Amino acid sequence: MKPITVAESPVVPNPNGLDAHRLFASPLVEVVHIHLPAGHALVRHASPVDTLFYIITGTATIESDAGRVQAEAGTLVPHPKDTFHRVRNETGNRLEFLVVKTPRPDRPPRMAEPG
């Protein structure tokens, strides 16, 4: 057993150019920590596996083909696979959240068409 910190975790290359760190990965699960600056949003995409969003700090707006929710710190939002979504920080405050994908994806997400 070994504690894992964001600072020591590898940066995950992403189309958003964000501060994203892979905290843990195994065949069964992947955990990524994301810092989303005020006024920013992830690129709309669909993950090939079920995804859980856990809000650590701030308030996230999660827009999806499955609906739209606002989630504050301490909230877990499950999201179904193959459903387009994005996370937005519509506030002037810091937003940090975990993305937990299970099982770990074996292919990249599908990106939405621009526009």
LOTIMI-397740 format. One record per atom (N, C-alpha, C, CB): x, y, z. Coordinates in steps of 0.001 Angstrom, whole numbers, plus 500000, padded with zeros to 6 digits. Glycine has a CB too. Example, Ala and Ser with C-alpha at 12.3 -4.5 7.8 and 13.67 -1.06 7.14 Angstrom:
2
513190494310507800
512300495500507800
513200496700507800
511308495527509046
512850497750507080
513670498940507140
512900500030507870
514084499402505725
END
This chain:
115
500849498829500000
500000500000500000
500896501236500000
499033499997501223
500602502162499057
501408503366498958
500500504544498616
502529503200497894
500547505602499408
499744506788499088
500167507383497741
499880507849500205
499217507978497039
499469508571495732
499037510035495800
498708507798494588
499904510946495370
499560512364495350
499429512850493911
500620513194496106
498665513906493731
498506514504492402
499867514965491889
497501515694492441
500650515627492735
501944516176492318
502895515104491793
502594516903493477
502808513896492327
503698512815491915
503130511978490766
503988511920493094
501897512245490360
501229511433489336
501525511963487940
499714511403489575
501567511061486948
501867511504485589
500742512361484996
502120510298484697
501143513347484202
500181514174483484
499595513352482352
500841515477482945
498278513476482168
497587512760481106
497426513711479924
496199512214481591
498038513392478772
497797514238477595
496303514227477273
498635513743476363
495761515403476976
494326515481476705
494038516588475709
493538515713478001
492934516456474962
492610517461473939
492211518805474529
491495516955473058
492014518847475831
491610520083476497
492802520928476929
490753519764477699
494006520333476925
495197521035477382
495134521383478859
495396522286476577
494448520543479636
494234520820481057
495233520123481954
492850520414481454
495234520567483197
496030519949484243
495294518684484697
496273520940485444
495653517547484087
495024516267484402
496111515264484768
494167515749483204
495927514582485892
496920513629486383
496271512268486613
497574514142487685
496893511227486070
496411509862486299
496907509414487669
496898508877485168
495970509298488607
496319508884489966
496487507378490075
495259509353490945
495684506648489280
495710505189489389
495160504587488104
494893504701490622
495737503453487718
495216502723486564
495499501239486737
495839503247485243
494480500446486452
494586498992486422
493627498540485327
494244498326487837
493591497269484984
492623496828483968
491165497099484366
492804495343483703
490901497208485674
489525497365486139
489068498804486332
489362496645487410
490026499741486491
489631501123486799
490742502103486436
489274501263488292
490349503311486109
491288504412485897
490759505613486669
491463504746484364
491652506292487415
491270507464488199
492147508635487771
491406507192489737
491501509715487316
492208510910486851
491715512112487646
491998511131485318
492654512933488113
492349514183488813
492444515313487793
493328514425490033
491400516158487722
491391517279486770
491152518582487522
490301517073485673
491942519590487159
491698520967487615
491172521718486401
493018521655488216
489950522225486499
489315522961485409
489195524424485832
487907522355485051
489975525312485189
489945526726485588
488561527362485402
490976527509484787
488334528450486100
487078529195485990
486812529551484536
487116530473486859
485563529330484108
485151529687482754
485528528698481674
485718530981482411
486165527596482022
486599526601481033
485649525400481006
488036526131481340
485782524616479920
484967523403479764
485777522340479052
483659523700478984
485466521079479342
486067519976478597
485470519943477195
485845518618479328
486206519368476261
485693519129474923
484615518049475026
486840518707473934
483512518234474317
482407517254474341
482886515931473736
481157517795473558
482646514847474484
483110513531474048
482255512432474672
484595513328474417
482426511217474166
481720510046474695
482748508995475080
480703509474473653
482738508576476329
483669507555476813
483123506162476511
483920507718478331
484007505219476176
483552503866475860
483218503018477092
484602503167475053
483350503608478282
483056502895479533
482267503816480460
484373502410480229
481635503237481468
480937504044482460
481924504958483179
480197503145483471
481459506156483514
482309507162484141
481622507711485383
482636508304483150
482423507937486418
481944508588487634
482705509898487792
482128507665488894
481981510977488086
482605512264488373
482421512530489862
481987513422487496
483535512754490574
483459513101491989
484029514500492152
484228512063492882
483208515425492619
483615516817492753
484338517009494086
482390517762492649
485588517482493996
486413517701495186
486242519126495695
487897517418494880
486392520096494792
486312521518495128
485548522250494042
487723522129495308
484659523146494447
483937523972493487
482608523364493073
484784524201492270
482065523903491969
480793523449491426
480976523151489944
479674524507491650
480599521953489541
480696521530488142
479322521531487508
481336520133488030
479268521936486252
478071521750485443
478396520630484471
477638523080484693
477642519550484531
477870518403483653
476728518370482650
477964517051484465
477090518597481378
476122518594480287
476260517283479549
476329519806479326
475130516649479259
475167515323478671
473914515076477842
475310514257479759
474014514132476926
472823513673476216
471845513031477203
473205512671475094
472327512695478404
471484512095479436
470867513152480359
472296511100480257
471213514444480161
470676515518480994
471750516513481381
470031514949482240
471388517446482241
472316518481482714
472150518593484221
472054519870482007
473271518570484946
473227518709486400
474330519643486871
473358517337487084
474098520266488014
475142520992488716
475488520184489947
474696522449489088
476776520033490184
477232519214491301
478273519990492099
477814517865490802
478065520034493408
478976520734494307
479959519755494933
478193521477495400
480953520301495610
481959519490496298
481284518430497161
482878520380497164
481815517223497105
481272516118497882
480216515326497148
480704516629499150
479992515631495856
478950514975495068
479557514022494050
478078516014494360
478917512860493893
479298511870492884
478207511838491818
479507510446493523
478618511921490542
477667511882489432
478049510725488508
477648513244488651
477260509657488476
477515508555487539
477062508958486138
476784507257487995
477802508483485133
477465508815483747
477624507566482877
478366509978483215
476626507278482022
476671506051481216
477665506117480054
475297505755480673
478193504960479697
479137504873478585
478449505258477269
479729503446478487
479270505639476295
478828505959474936
477810507087474875
478245504739474297
477802507968475868
476891509107475906
477729510387475904
475950509045477165
477490511259474924
478284512484474829
478051513373476050
477939513252473538
479151513986476516
479099514832477703
480277515784477734
479075513982478969
480192516758478615
481327517616478954
481089518215480319
481537518729477893
482180518570480977
482124519214482285
482526520670482078
483064518492483338
481762521570482691
482020523005482587
482231523592483982
480851523725481862
483097524593484049
483234525397485263
482671526771484927
484745525482485762
481413526980485259
480733528231484945
480874529260486058
479271527972484675
481689528943487053
481869529840488198
483193530588488061
481826529049489536
483430531480488989
484707532190489055
485671531525490021
484486533634489465
485343530318490448
486133529613491454
486837528389490876
485246529196492611
487755527869491647
488496526665491288
487561525453491260
489656526429492278
487745524577490264
487013523315490186
488021522190490063
486013523305488987
487949521258491005
488764520049490959
487829518865491084
489852520037492087
488076517836490256
487230516649490320
488005515421489892
485988516821489446
487494514279490312
488043512994489886
487150512424488798
488163512003491084
487781511828487805
487084511064486778
487484509607487006
487445511564485302
486502508771487287
486748507354487533
486078506583486402
486206506901488947
486875505864485625
486348505080484506
486499503601484823
487075505436483177
485400502876484623
485421501455484921
484613500670483898
484886501199486322
485246499650483318
486659499285483454
487539500321482755
486918497874482869
488839500182482893
489749501101482225
489519500999480716
491238500788482593
489370502134480027
489090502083478589
490246501470477800
488795503483478063
489885500721476754
490908500141475878
491012500909474568
490599498669475595
490262502017474465
490333502879473280
489988504302473725
489354502379472134
490383505297472925
490112506686473302
488627507031473161
490950507638472445
488204508127473769
486808508544473638
486506509026472213
486488509656474654
485235508997471863
484792509598470592
484607511084470846
483452508933470050
485163511903469986
485046513342470132
483849513826469316
486353514056469687
483110514798469853
481963515372469149
482457516221467985
481085516220470111
481655516313466969
481978517172465837
481936518627466299
480994516932464649
482896519449465844
482871520864466228
481611521546465694
484131521588465707
481175522555466452
480051523358465988
478837523142466674
479805523154464644
END
